[in-house]
Amino acid sequence: MRLLWVENHTVFTRIAGRQFLAAHDLTVVPSLARARDALAGQPFDVVLVDYDLDDGKGADLVEFIRQLPAPPFVVATSAHEAGNQLLLAAGADAACPKGSFAQIGAVLARLGAAGR
């Protein structure tokens, strides 16, 4: 799968990306602005998005994604349950909190099986 991961914690993305997402084509960006640029430049199957980012809230990106002609799936990946709930309320398809990130493969498999 082609994944876009919007996360500003570089140590977490480096370790978790290598451990749990190595089988995927992964692009990591630290901000909403860079995520919008990436989404304009290429298609993604899934966007993983944190809630608290340096330039705003991930829910704003979810709303942007929902307006795309062929929106990718969105997975909320906040460390905080409140953040994940807000991302889901904005339209995220699933949640995988940072504390349960070992389950991201199962979440991605469910989304892939669901198809768009």
Backbone hydrogen bonds in HBPLUS format (Angstrom, degrees):
<---DONOR---> <-ACCEPTOR-->    atom                        ^
c    i                          cat <-CA-CA->   ^        H-A-AA   ^      H-
h    n   atom  resd res      DA  || num        DHA   H-A  angle D-A-AA Bond
n    s   type  num  typ     dist DA aas  dist angle  dist       angle   num
A0025-ASP N   A0001-MET O   2.93 MM  24  6.05 153.5  2.00 151.5 159.2     1
A0045-ASP N   A0002-ARG O   2.85 MM  43  5.27 150.3  1.93 137.0 146.8     2
A0046-VAL N   A0002-ARG O   3.31 MM  44  6.69 158.6  2.36 157.6 160.5     3
A0003-LEU N   A0025-ASP O   2.81 MM  22  6.03 166.7  1.83 155.0 159.3     4
A0027-THR N   A0003-LEU O   2.90 MM  24  6.16 152.4  1.98 151.1 160.0     5
A0004-LEU N   A0046-VAL O   3.00 MM  42  6.44 155.8  2.06 153.3 161.0     6
A0048-LEU N   A0004-LEU O   2.74 MM  44  6.14 157.6  1.79 158.2 166.0     7
A0005-TRP N   A0027-THR O   2.79 MM  22  6.16 162.3  1.82 162.9 168.6     8
A0029-VAL N   A0005-TRP O   2.93 MM  24  6.25 162.7  1.96 158.4 162.0     9
A0006-VAL N   A0048-LEU O   2.75 MM  42  6.03 172.2  1.76 166.2 165.9    10
A0050-ASP N   A0006-VAL O   3.08 MM  44  6.23 154.1  2.15 166.5 169.3    11
A0007-GLU N   A0029-VAL O   2.94 MM  22  6.30 145.5  2.07 157.4 163.4    12
A0013-THR N   A0009-HIS O   3.06 MM   4  6.38 165.6  2.08 157.0 161.4    13
A0014-ARG N   A0010-THR O   2.93 MM   4  6.01 157.3  1.98 146.0 152.3    14
A0015-ILE N   A0011-VAL O   3.03 MM   4  6.21 171.4  2.04 154.6 156.4    15
A0016-ALA N   A0012-PHE O   2.79 MM   4  5.72 160.1  1.83 156.6 161.4    16
A0017-GLY N   A0013-THR O   2.82 MM   4  5.24 142.7  1.96 125.3 137.0    17
A0018-ARG N   A0014-ARG O   3.22 MM   4  6.15 158.3  2.27 133.4 139.0    18
A0019-GLN N   A0015-ILE O   2.93 MM   4  6.10 156.7  1.99 148.4 155.8    19
A0020-PHE N   A0016-ALA O   2.75 MM   4  5.56 164.8  1.78 148.2 152.4    20
A0021-LEU N   A0017-GLY O   2.99 MM   4  4.77 143.3  2.13 120.2 129.5    21
A0024-HIS N   A0021-LEU O   3.02 MM   3  5.61 165.5  2.04 123.2 126.7    22
A0035-ALA N   A0031-SER O   3.02 MM   4  6.18 145.9  2.14 138.8 148.8    23
A0036-ARG N   A0032-LEU O   2.92 MM   4  6.21 159.3  1.96 154.5 158.8    24
A0037-ASP N   A0033-ALA O   3.11 MM   4  6.39 158.7  2.16 146.9 152.6    25
A0038-ALA N   A0034-ARG O   2.93 MM   4  6.13 158.5  1.98 144.9 150.7    26
A0039-LEU N   A0035-ALA O   2.88 MM   4  6.10 161.0  1.92 154.0 159.0    27
A0040-ALA N   A0036-ARG O   2.99 MM   4  6.16 141.6  2.14 142.6 152.7    28
A0041-GLY N   A0037-ASP O   3.12 MM   4  6.29 131.8  2.36 139.9 152.3    29
A0041-GLY N   A0038-ALA O   3.11 MM   3  5.11 133.5  2.34  95.4 108.2    30
A0042-GLN N   A0038-ALA O   3.17 MM   4  6.35 139.8  2.34 153.0 160.7    31
A0073-PHE N   A0045-ASP O   3.01 MM  28  6.27 155.2  2.07 150.3 142.5    32
A0047-VAL N   A0073-PHE O   2.78 MM  26  6.21 150.2  1.87 147.3 156.3    33
A0075-VAL N   A0047-VAL O   2.83 MM  28  6.20 161.8  1.86 154.6 158.6    34
A0049-VAL N   A0075-VAL O   2.91 MM  26  6.26 163.0  1.94 163.0 165.9    35
A0077-THR N   A0049-VAL O   2.86 MM  28  5.56 159.1  1.91 141.1 138.6    36
A0058-GLY N   A0051-TYR O   2.72 MM   7  4.28 157.9  1.76 124.1 131.5    37
A0053-LEU N   A0056-GLY O   3.04 MM   3  5.36 151.5  2.12 169.9 175.7    38
A0056-GLY N   A0053-LEU O   3.29 MM   3  5.36 171.8  2.30 111.3 111.4    39
A0060-ASP N   A0057-LYS O   3.00 MM   3  5.79 147.9  2.10 121.8 128.6    40
A0061-LEU N   A0058-GLY O   2.96 MM   3  5.18 123.6  2.28 102.4 116.6    41
A0062-VAL N   A0058-GLY O   3.06 MM   4  6.47 154.4  2.13 152.0 159.6    42
A0063-GLU N   A0059-ALA O   3.09 MM   4  6.34 160.6  2.13 147.7 151.8    43
A0064-PHE N   A0060-ASP O   3.10 MM   4  6.35 151.2  2.19 139.5 147.3    44
A0065-ILE N   A0061-LEU O   2.80 MM   4  6.08 160.1  1.84 156.6 161.7    45
A0066-ARG N   A0062-VAL O   2.99 MM   4  6.23 155.0  2.05 151.0 157.2    46
A0067-GLN N   A0064-PHE O   3.08 MM   3  5.40 148.6  2.19 105.5 115.0    47
A0068-LEU N   A0065-ILE O   3.00 MM   3  5.34 160.9  2.03 113.3 119.5    48
A0093-ASP N   A0074-VAL O   2.82 MM  19  5.35 138.9  1.98 134.3 146.2    49
A0094-ALA N   A0074-VAL O   3.32 MM  20  6.74 142.4  2.47 152.8 158.8    50
A0076-ALA N   A0094-ALA O   2.85 MM  18  6.24 164.8  1.87 149.3 147.4    51
A0096-CYS N   A0076-ALA O   2.77 MM  20  6.08 162.4  1.80 173.8 174.9    52
A0098-LYS N   A0078-SER O   3.32 MM  20  6.05 150.2  2.41 112.5 120.1    53
A0083-GLY N   A0080-HIS O   3.09 MM   3  5.31 118.1  2.50 101.7 115.9    54
A0084-ASN N   A0080-HIS O   3.11 MM   4  6.50 159.8  2.15 154.3 159.9    55
A0085-GLN N   A0081-GLU O   2.88 MM   4  6.12 156.9  1.93 152.4 159.0    56
A0086-LEU N   A0082-ALA O   2.98 MM   4  6.23 154.1  2.05 147.1 153.8    57
A0087-LEU N   A0083-GLY O   2.97 MM   4  6.23 152.5  2.05 147.8 155.5    58
A0088-LEU N   A0084-ASN O   2.88 MM   4  6.12 158.9  1.93 150.4 156.1    59
A0089-ALA N   A0085-GLN O   2.87 MM   4  6.07 154.9  1.94 144.5 151.8    60
A0090-ALA N   A0086-LEU O   3.02 MM   4  6.21 136.3  2.22 135.6 146.7    61
A0090-ALA N   A0087-LEU O   3.16 MM   3  5.04 126.0  2.47  91.0 105.0    62
A0092-ALA N   A0087-LEU O   3.02 MM   5  5.63 164.0  2.05 140.4 139.1    63
A0091-GLY N   A0088-LEU O   3.00 MM   3  5.13 147.9  2.11 100.7 110.8    64
A0100-SER N   A0097-PRO O   2.87 MM   3  5.32 153.6  1.94 114.3 123.0    65
A0101-PHE N   A0098-LYS O   3.20 MM   3  4.91 160.3  2.24 112.2 109.1    66
A0103-GLN N   A0100-SER O   2.86 MM   3  5.83 168.9  1.87 132.5 136.2    67
A0104-ILE N   A0101-PHE O   3.01 MM   3  5.28 168.6  2.02 117.1 118.3    68
A0106-ALA N   A0103-GLN O   3.06 MM   3  5.45 121.8  2.41 108.6 121.8    69
A0107-VAL N   A0103-GLN O   3.12 MM   4  6.47 157.1  2.18 153.1 160.2    70
A0108-LEU N   A0104-ILE O   2.89 MM   4  6.09 166.1  1.91 154.9 157.9    71
A0109-ALA N   A0105-GLY O   2.93 MM   4  6.09 152.3  2.01 143.0 151.1    72
A0110-ARG N   A0106-ALA O   3.00 MM   4  6.24 155.2  2.07 146.4 152.0    73
A0111-LEU N   A0107-VAL O   3.09 MM   4  6.41 159.1  2.14 149.7 155.3    74
A0112-GLY N   A0108-LEU O   2.84 MM   4  6.05 160.4  1.88 150.9 156.8    75
A0113-ALA N   A0109-ALA O   2.92 MM   4  6.09 151.2  2.00 145.5 152.9    76
A0114-ALA N   A0110-ARG O   3.00 MM   4  6.19 140.6  2.16 139.2 150.0    77
A0114-ALA N   A0111-LEU O   3.11 MM   3  5.00 122.1  2.46  91.6 106.6    78
A0115-GLY N   A0111-LEU O   3.05 MM   4  6.34 146.4  2.16 148.5 156.7    79
